[in-house]
Amino acid sequence: MTVVRRLRELACAVCACSSPTGVPASPPPLTTRAPVLDPACVAPPETAPRCDRDDGFPAISADGKTIANKIVPPDPGRGAPGVSIELIDVATAQRADLAVLAPDDFDLDHAAQLAPEIARRTAAIQKRLHEGGYRALDSLHAELDGEAIRIVDPATNRVVMRDRLAPTTRLPDGCGAWSLMDANAWWDRSTGAVFVTQRYAPGREDCFVQTAHFVRRVTVAR
């Protein structure tokens, strides 16, 4: 039995576990303004075509204090699936990780047995997001100039922020000089919360690309 087939079976099993009747739940809308954590998408996206839709991440809580970011942890060499939701305090940048599945916990030979736990964890996180009134952030345009970044609101063509963003997490030692590859940015216009993800390339081929996150509240022009 191939790896892809086994992962497809896992996705189907998770769908059934997420439905009270045991019948696979209907796919959510193709786009959403609220974050949706689909248990079927914990396995690689090719196991469920609906995983290609906009899932509403990153998102911000109704009070504008917390950002929820979906993380798919890298697993070089094996490519085992994994998903977690990172809750980031906008004021302090402190993080709390809500794990759905860690790559180290995935066992292809017992994949179907993970389905009930994946369904339980995704339901608990989805409930928390719903109760917090989380809504999707709007995309911004990020332009890089070396280590500096210029962020523009495409709706108004206004510059939201200019800065040199240092990595918010320590990049591994022994990988040579790290260089900023690219960045993606989102914001919540009503609160001025800006969320940026940055990818750094290592100076050595035996190291892997690292991702860092940055959050800041800016003054919104009225």
C-alpha positions in Angstrom: 0.0 0.0 0.0 1.5 3.3 -1.0 2.1 6.3 1.3 -0.3 8.5 -0.6 -3.1 5.9 -0.3 -2.6 5.5 3.4 -2.7 9.2 3.9 -5.9 9.4 1.9 -7.4 6.8 4.2 -6.4 8.9 7.2 -8.0 12.0 5.8 -11.3 10.1 5.2 -11.2 8.6 8.7 -10.7 12.1 10.2 -13.6 13.4 8.2 -15.8 10.7 9.6 -14.7 11.3 13.2 -15.5 15.0 12.8 -19.1 14.3 12.0 -21.5 13.2 14.8 -23.2 10.7 12.5 -19.9 9.2 11.2 -20.7 10.5 7.7 -18.0 12.7 6.2 -18.8 16.3 6.8 -19.7 18.5 3.9 -16.7 20.6 2.8 -16.8 24.2 4.0 -17.1 27.2 1.6 -14.2 27.8 -0.8 -13.5 31.1 0.9 -14.1 32.3 4.4 -13.6 35.3 6.6 -13.4 33.2 9.8 -10.6 30.7 10.3 -11.5 27.1 9.7 -9.3 24.2 10.9 -10.3 21.2 8.8 -9.2 17.9 10.3 -9.0 16.4 6.9 -6.3 18.8 6.0 -3.9 17.7 8.7 -2.6 15.2 6.2 -0.9 16.6 3.2 -3.2 18.8 1.0 -3.2 16.3 -1.9 -5.4 14.0 0.2 -8.3 16.4 0.1 -8.9 18.9 -2.7 -10.9 21.2 -0.4 -7.6 21.9 1.5 -6.7 24.2 -1.4 -9.3 26.8 -0.2 -8.6 29.9 1.8 -8.8 28.6 5.4 -9.0 32.1 7.0 -5.5 32.1 8.6 -3.8 34.1 9.9 -6.7 35.6 11.9 -7.2 38.0 14.8 -9.5 37.8 17.8 -12.6 40.0 18.2 -10.8 42.2 20.8 -7.8 42.7 18.5 -5.4 41.3 21.2 -4.4 37.9 19.7 -3.4 36.6 16.3 -3.9 32.9 15.4 -1.4 31.6 12.8 -1.5 28.2 11.2 1.9 26.4 11.2 2.8 23.4 9.1 6.1 22.4 10.7 8.9 21.3 8.2 10.0 17.7 8.4 13.1 17.5 6.1 13.8 14.1 4.8 10.6 12.3 5.9 7.9 14.8 4.9 5.6 13.6 7.7 2.4 15.8 8.1 2.0 18.2 11.0 -0.2 21.2 11.9 -0.3 23.5 14.9 -2.0 26.8 15.7 0.2 29.5 17.2 -1.5 32.2 19.3 0.5 35.4 19.4 -0.1 38.3 21.8 -0.2 41.5 19.7 1.1 43.6 22.6 3.9 41.4 23.8 4.6 39.0 20.9 4.4 36.1 23.4 3.4 32.8 21.8 1.3 29.8 22.8 1.3 26.7 20.6 -1.8 24.5 20.2 -0.6 21.3 18.6 -2.9 19.2 16.3 -0.2 16.8 15.0 3.5 16.9 15.3 5.5 15.2 12.5 7.3 13.1 15.1 3.9 11.7 16.3 2.9 10.5 12.8 3.3 6.8 12.2 2.3 5.7 8.7 1.6 2.1 9.9 -0.9 3.4 12.5 -2.2 6.5 10.7 -5.9 5.6 11.0 -5.6 5.3 14.8 -4.7 9.0 14.9 -8.0 10.1 13.4 -10.0 10.4 16.7 -7.3 12.4 18.4 -6.9 14.7 15.4 -10.7 15.2 15.3 -10.8 16.0 19.1 -7.9 18.5 18.9 -9.2 20.3 15.9 -12.7 20.6 17.4 -11.3 22.0 20.6 -9.2 24.6 18.8 -12.1 25.5 16.4 -14.3 26.0 19.5 -11.7 28.4 21.0 -11.4 30.3 17.7 -15.2 30.6 17.5 -15.6 31.8 21.1 -12.8 34.3 20.6 -14.6 35.8 17.5 -11.5 35.4 15.3 -11.7 36.9 11.8 -9.2 36.6 8.9 -6.6 39.3 8.5 -6.3 41.2 5.2 -3.3 40.7 2.9 -0.8 43.4 2.4 2.0 43.8 -0.2 5.5 43.4 1.2 8.6 44.8 -0.6 12.1 43.9 0.4 15.2 46.0 0.1 18.0 43.9 1.7 17.0 43.4 5.3 14.5 46.3 5.2 10.8 45.8 4.4 8.1 48.2 3.0 4.5 47.2 3.6 1.8 48.6 1.4 -2.0 48.4 1.7 -3.1 47.4 -1.8 -6.6 48.7 -1.2 -5.4 52.3 -0.8 -1.7 52.1 -2.0 -0.7 53.7 1.3 2.5 52.6 3.1 1.5 50.9 6.3 5.0 50.4 7.7 8.8 50.7 6.8 11.3 49.0 9.0 14.3 46.7 9.3 12.9 43.5 10.9 15.3 41.4 12.8 14.3 37.7 13.3 12.0 37.2 16.2 13.4 33.7 16.8 17.0 32.7 17.1 18.3 31.3 13.8 20.4 28.1 14.1 24.1 28.5 14.6 26.6 26.8 12.2 24.6 27.6 9.1 26.7 30.5 7.8 25.2 33.9 7.1 21.4 34.0 7.1 19.7 36.2 4.4 16.1 37.3 4.2 14.5 35.5 1.2 10.9 36.9 1.3 8.1 38.1 3.5 4.4 38.0 3.6 2.2 40.5 5.5 -1.3 40.8 6.8 -3.2 43.3 9.0 -6.4 44.2 10.7 -7.4 47.6 9.5 -9.7 48.3 12.4 -7.0 47.8 15.1 -3.8 48.4 13.2 -2.3 45.0 14.0 0.3 44.0 11.4 1.5 40.4 11.2 4.6 39.5 9.1 6.2 36.2 8.2 9.8 36.2 7.1 11.8 33.3 5.4 15.5 33.2 5.9 17.9 31.3 3.7 21.0 29.7 5.3 24.6 30.2 4.0 25.2 26.4 3.9 23.4 23.7 1.8 23.1 21.3 4.7 20.9 23.7 6.6 17.2 24.4 6.0 15.1 27.5 5.4 13.8 29.1 8.6 10.6 31.1 9.2 10.2 33.9 11.7 7.2 36.0 12.6 6.8 39.7 13.5 3.8 41.5 15.0 3.3 45.2 15.6 0.4 47.7 16.0 0.6 50.7 13.7 -1.4 53.9 13.5 -4.1 53.6 10.8 -4.6 56.6 8.6 -8.3 57.7 8.5 
